[in-house]
Amino acid sequence: MNCHTDLKISSTLREFTPDLSSAGLRYNSGYLFDFLKNPVKVRQHIGSARMPDFHLTEKEAVALVRFLETQRQITGRWPELPIAIKNQLDDKPQPVSRQQFDHLLGGGLLCLTCHTLEGKGGNRAVELANVSYRLQPAWMKSYLVAPSMFGVPHHIMPAQFYERTNDGKGFEETNPQAALKIRVLTDYLFSFNGQKRNTLNQQYEASKAAFPDATTEVGKEIFIAFNCAACHRHQTLQPRLQDAAPDLTQSGKYAAEMWLQNYLKKPVAIRPFGYRPGEGSRMPDFRLSDEEAKTLTAFLSSRKQNDQLPLDFHHQKLSAFAKRKAKLLLTEKLSCLGCHTFEGQGGKIGPDLTQIRLRLQPKYVYNLIKDPKKVTPHSIMPQIPMREETVQLITNFLFQHDQNVSTPTYLSPAEYPLIPFDGKAADGKSNYLKYCAACHGNEGRGNGFNAKFLPTKPTMHADPKHMSQRPDDTLYDGIFSGGYILNKSHTMPPWGGSLPAGSIRELVRYLRLLCHCQGPSWSLDNQAKYATR
């Protein structure tokens, strides 16, 4: 619900998950690297919630850890730590026997009410024997002084050693020999699993050396792309709450139920570089049980807001000739494969069309082709001018086509530049990034993430030599009607049905900014006429 916000179901999950603003102070990097690649349930107090698997590549995991290592903020304003604690922050853990631990701490703490240690204790919090390879000693000592400093509320982890003074300018002991007890407790817990900590750190250092370009900046882009802040609090990076994921209020009228259940069990890439193409988001794998997937499918299949699709559709069987005609239109005439893949060919912006019959319902696809904006207002899918019989032909063909496809995979923010969307603006630059940059690149250099999957290299809008030969009228026509009308690539879609004339004129003006050029001199006399077009 934190990404599919259209369902408008509130969630308190962020109150219970770690605040990642202080991840660099808190976590051992080797553990974090291993955990991101192989998430396991750590916290028991969050019920059935769990950290999902984003199926990170090794490079993505390195970059994300490098970014998290730099996150060293605390929550709110706090006084300096007690001097007795500050003096021991840099000390390495020292050997502590169980007898020493029990003598000093055995009877006075509440740890095992919630935590488990060596098979004893509660089952609501993390296993304390794992602290040594998960966390950093200095952070743990600071945390034991004031858990709220790191975003953990008192009702989840109460402070047992110190409290803030009445004037809020310092700390005072609430437990005799507090600093000594914190030292002994930390040293004792860090006596477990030392070899595992070393192994995890060695693995991370080896991967970090193998991917020197997996930088902090790349990690931050991955953090934003995967909307990590939707489940984890962060002091400066906020979650994406609008258009972060498909609208599930209508899932019952477009998704095939059996496909949905299989997908929830084992998600695959539907939109290879994000729900909004170029943002890099992906559907994580929650490793649902069969029963969980079945329950979720039943819930989502019941979502049918505005139950009726605008137009009815009756599926018809095609002749062999009609199938060949439809395939020719799809692959060589229409612009569909500029965004979609079919039989291994085409773009990586939208879903693969090869087995769409398994995923969607025919009536929904017919309405989607007919008028995309009416069916999916969030989508950038253009409305392509087609006769009614052509719409029906393509829909029928897609639901009679039967060919196996390889499992689709996501494009990685570590390999392709993200598109910097501005969800509120609708000027020439914003529309260029939204509709054009996937192929033509963020700066018009013809190097968008989708460019390498197209049969023809997209135009370099930043090339003044090429663009100065194109009148503004021609640029307008290409945007409005697509590449085919100009005898260019048919994979360039027409945007005339999606964008008003004024927005297309703004796009033309933005193209002139990208190329720092004007059209040919003979065309400039028509500028006044063009401006009122």
Secondary structure, DSSP 4 states (H G I P E B T S, - for coil): --S-GGG-----GGGTS--GGGHHHHB-HHHHHHHHHS-----STTTT--PPB----HHHHHHHHHHHHT----SS--PPPPHHHHTTTTPPP----HHHHHHHHTTT--HHHH-EETTEE-SSS-BGGGHHHHB-HHHHHHHHH-GGGGT--TTTS--SSEEE-TTSSSEEESSTTHHHHHHHHHHHHTTSSHHHHHHHHHHHHHHHHH-TT--HHHHHHHHHHTTGGGTS--SSPPPP-SSSS--GGGGGGTB-HHHHHHHHHS---SSTTTTTTTS-----B----HHHHHHHHHHHHT--SS-S-SS-----PPPHHHHHHHHHIIIIISSGGGTSEETTEE-SSS--STTHHHHB-HHHHHHHHH-HHHH-TT---------HHHHHHHHHHHTT-----PPP-PPPTTTSPPP---SS--SHHHHHHHHTHHHH-TTSSS--TTGGGSSSPPP-TT-HHHHTTS-HHHHHHHHHH-GGGGTS-TTS---TTTS-HHHHHHHHHHHHHHHT----GGGGGGHHHHHT-
